Amino acid sequence: MSSEPLSLSEALASFDALWSPRIVTRVNDYDVRVAKVGGEHVWHVHDDTDEFFLVLDGELRISLREPGGERTVVLPRGAVFTVPKGTEHKPHAPSGAEILLFEPSGTLSVGDRHEEVPEGVDATTGHALTI
């Protein structure tokens, strides 16, 4: 990790892959990741950790399967949302978005349990940022 300030705009401009987060820094045992997203991710669950989302640009939707039924939250630019651990969820961004994620280092992007991972979704614990 760099000891110098980092521009999130430059970080996001350094790659094109969708659903393939880049680690921009670490805070204690947590990764701060940025990602470009578009279309649909995969239904998945993080059994032992919450997942924090901040929309930097565009609009992100997160469908949730909760005890009371299924619902979708809509996150416009600047909105934040935390998916509680153990909640099945599926992010999607029909028109594309840029997001920041905050989660424990080593957390797999498709969770601990998930549907079949479609082409175009990267099952990763985050990639190193190269600018």
Secondary structure in CASP SS format (residue, H / E / C, confidence):
PFRMAT SS
TARGET T0000
AUTHOR 0000-0000-0000
METHOD secondary structure of the structure
MODEL  1
M C 1.00
S C 1.00
S C 1.00
E C 1.00
P C 1.00
L C 1.00
S C 1.00
L H 1.00
S H 1.00
E H 1.00
A H 1.00
L H 1.00
A H 1.00
S C 1.00
F C 1.00
D C 1.00
A C 1.00
L E 1.00
W C 1.00
S C 1.00
P C 1.00
R E 1.00
I E 1.00
V E 1.00
T E 1.00
R E 1.00
V E 1.00
N C 1.00
D C 1.00
Y E 1.00
D E 1.00
V E 1.00
R E 1.00
V E 1.00
A E 1.00
K E 1.00
V E 1.00
G E 1.00
G E 1.00
E E 1.00
H C 1.00
V C 1.00
W C 1.00
H E 1.00
V E 1.00
H C 1.00
D C 1.00
D C 1.00
T C 1.00
D C 1.00
E E 1.00
F E 1.00
F E 1.00
L E 1.00
V E 1.00
L E 1.00
D E 1.00
G E 1.00
E C 1.00
L E 1.00
R E 1.00
I E 1.00
S E 1.00
L E 1.00
R E 1.00
E E 1.00
P C 1.00
G C 1.00
G E 1.00
E E 1.00
R E 1.00
T E 1.00
V E 1.00
V E 1.00
L E 1.00
P C 1.00
R C 1.00
G C 1.00
A C 1.00
V E 1.00
F E 1.00
T E 1.00
V E 1.00
P C 1.00
K C 1.00
G C 1.00
T C 1.00
E E 1.00
H E 1.00
K E 1.00
P E 1.00
H E 1.00
A E 1.00
P E 1.00
S E 1.00
G E 1.00
A E 1.00
E E 1.00
I E 1.00
L E 1.00
L E 1.00
F E 1.00
E E 1.00
P E 1.00
S C 1.00
G C 1.00
T C 1.00
L C 1.00
S C 1.00
V C 1.00
G C 1.00
D C 1.00
R E 1.00
H E 1.00
E C 1.00
E C 1.00
V C 1.00
P C 1.00
E C 1.00
G C 1.00
V C 1.00
D C 1.00
A C 1.00
T C 1.00
T C 1.00
G C 1.00
H E 1.00
A E 1.00
L C 1.00
T C 1.00
I C 1.00
END
